[in-house]
Amino acid sequence: MTPAELLQAFVRTRASLDGAEVFFWWTGDVYSWAPGEPYQRLFGFEGLNAARLTPDEETGGHRLLTREAAFYLDPLSREILDTWQDKPVVHVWNDPANQRLRPFPVPMTVLGDQVCFSLEIPLAYPSPLPVAQFPANSADDTYRALELFQFFAPADVLDTDAVSVPATMSWMRMSPFLPWMEQGGRPGGLAFHCRGRKLASYDEVPGRTRARIAATHPRYAHAPEEWTEPNETSWTYFRRLARP
């Protein structure tokens, strides 16, 4: 398949070619790691991404307009946490979390009656939280992380005319400790390990998550309608809270 054909198959999996809202929900856990210490499951993690696809005339590809909310949970009860070790928990409110998708050889593996699209995204850029200004919240002036996505779809996504297909996904991230955890220069970091699926509608989002979104930031129940930038991250959001 050409890169353009692969991209069309991928965006049918990730979103919808007709521009309709698409919701991905995921759940999983967050583990800590540090030299000489055992791995520890610190949090459950549950989130929602609301997306809308629009054409990108500049590249011949697509713009994926998204915002996402995610919540740190008690690892046993799975209830949303408000504090951790007497510190306020700062949940994920990323708006926007947009992507430009241009034709490229999307890594794909055929698995019998399914296909798997794999995206491996290494990140390294100047941290929004320099150590000199945020010594309790940051261990490095460069933010480094690794995001690993897999999206699974029926094999006929490669030759269908449908604008969207059912899909499941897995996601893993290796990252530094979160700023609100106040781990300072402690060596180590976090591993996120989650799985999820494309929902038929927002009504399929768990009620607890819908209630927290409605009470805090109701706009996260819908995808953005216009492209904006720059993207928000947990680190830029924390900086805005700390330095309004």
N, C-alpha and C positions, 0 to 999 in steps of 0.2 A: 504494500500500500504506500501511496505517496504521503509525505508529511501533512499535506492538506486533508487527505482522506482520514488519516489517523487522528488529526485534531477534531474533525467532525464527529468521529466515533467517540472520542474522549469527552467532548462537550455534551453530547447526548447523555453520557453517563453522569457527568458532574453537574449538569444544569439542564436547560431546555432551550432548544433552538428558536422557539417562538417567543422568547422573552418572558415567559410566565415565571412567577416566583417558585423557587425550589428550596426545600428545607432538608438539610442533613442534620441528624441528631447523632450524638456519640456518647459513650460512657466508658469508663475505665478507671485506672488508678495512677497515682504518682508516687514514685519511689525515690528515696535519697541514696546517694552513694558518696563515699569519701575514702581517701586512702587509709587503710588499716581498720576500717569500720565495716560492720555487716550492712547489707542492703536493708532498708526499712521502708515499709509501705506507710507513707505519711497521710495521704489523702485519697478519697475517691474523687473522680472528676467527671462532670457531665456538662455537655454543651450543645449549642445549636448554632448553625450557620444558615442565614437567609440570603439567597442569591438570586440574581437576575442577569441574564446574558443580553448584551447589546453588540451590534457590529462595530468593529474597529476599522474604519476606512483607511487609516494610515498604514496598517500592517497587513490588511486582508484577513485578519483573524477576528478575535472577539475580545470584548471587555467583560470581565466578570465582576459585577458590582455586588459586594457582600458586606454584611455586618455580622458579628458573632458575639454571643454571650456564653460564658461558661462559668461553672461554679465548683469550688472546692468543697468536698463532702467529708463528713466523718467516715473513716475507712470501714467502720463496722455498721453503724446505723444507717449510713448513706443519706443522712440529713445534711442540708446546706449549713456550712460552718460560718459563724460570724466572728469568732475569735480562735486563735491558735497560740498556745503558750502565752496567753494574756496579751497577744498582739491582735489588732483588727485585721481580718482577712480582706484583701482587696481582690475581688472577683474580676473576671475578664469581661471587659466592655470595649470591644474593638470596633470602632466605627469611624472610617471605613476600614475594610480589609480586602481591598480590591486587587485584581490581577489582570494583566494584559496577556492574552493567550494568542500567540502567533503560530503559524505552521512550523512544527519542528518534529523530529522523529520521536514521538512519545514512546517510551519503553513499554512494550506490550508482550504478554505471554498468553498463549492459548492453553486453557486448562480444561480440555474436554468440551463440555457445553457452556463454559464460561471463558471470559477473557479477563486479564488483570492488567490494569495500567499502573505503572510504578513511577512515582516522582520522588527523587532524592534531592533535597535542597539544603546544601551547606550554607550557613550564614556567618559572616564576619564583617562587622562594620563598627564605626565609633559608637560607643555606648551613650545613650541619652542620659546616663547616670554616671558621670565621671567620679572616680574614687575620691578625689580631693573634695568634691562637693557633697558626696553621699557615701561617706566611709562605712556607715552601718548597713548600707543597702546594696553595695556594689563591690565586687572583688577584682574588676579589671576594667580598664578604659576601652577595651574592645569587647563588644558583645559577640559571643560565639555560640552557635547552636547548630543542631542537625535535625531537620524535619524529614520524616520518611512516611510517604503516603502510598497506599494501595487502594485502588478502586476496582471492584469486581462487577461485571455486567454480563448478561446473556451473550453468547457468542454471536448471535445474529445482529448485535449492535454494529458489526462491521459492514453489513449490507442492508440495513433497514431504512425505510423512509420515515420512521417515527421521529418526532421531535425530541423525545425523551424516553429513557428506558429505566426500569428498576435497577437499583444498584445498592451494594453494600461497600463498606470501606474499613480500612484499618489505618491507624496513625500512631507514630512513635516520635517523640522528641527528646533529645538530649540537650539540656540547657543549664545555665547557672541556677543557683538558688534564687527564688523570687525576691524582689526587693523588699516586700513587706515582711518577709521572714527574718530580716535583720541578722543575716549570717556574716556580714562584713567580709573579711578576707579569707574566710574558712575555705580550705581546699574541698573540691567535690562539686556536686550539683544534683540535678534532678533528671529522672527518666519518666516520661509520660508514655503510657501504653493503653491505647483506646481502640474501640471498634464501634461501628455505627451503620446507619443506612439512610437512604433517601426516603423521605416520608411522602405519603399521599397528600397530606395537607398539614397545616399548623396544628390542627386539632389533635394530631397524633403525638404531639410533644407532651411528655409527662406533665400532669397537672401541677406538681410542685414547681417545676421550672417555669411553666406559663404564669403561675401566680407571682413568682419573684420578678419576672420580666414586667408584668402588668403593674406591679407596685413600684418598680424602680425606674425602668426605662422602657415604656411601652413601644417605642419605635422599633425595638428589636424583634417584634412580632412580624415585621415586614422587611423585605429587601429594599435597598436604596433604589431610587428612581433616576438619580443623576450621578455621574462620575465626580468624585472629589478626591483630593489628595492633600497632604501625605497620609499614608496609612497610620492607624493607631496600633500600638502594641501594649503589652502589659507594662513595659518599661516606660514608654512615653506617657501612658495613662497615669502611672505612679508619679512621674515627674510633675504632671499637671496638678495632681492632688497635693503634692508636697510643696510646689512652688506655683501657686495660682497666678 
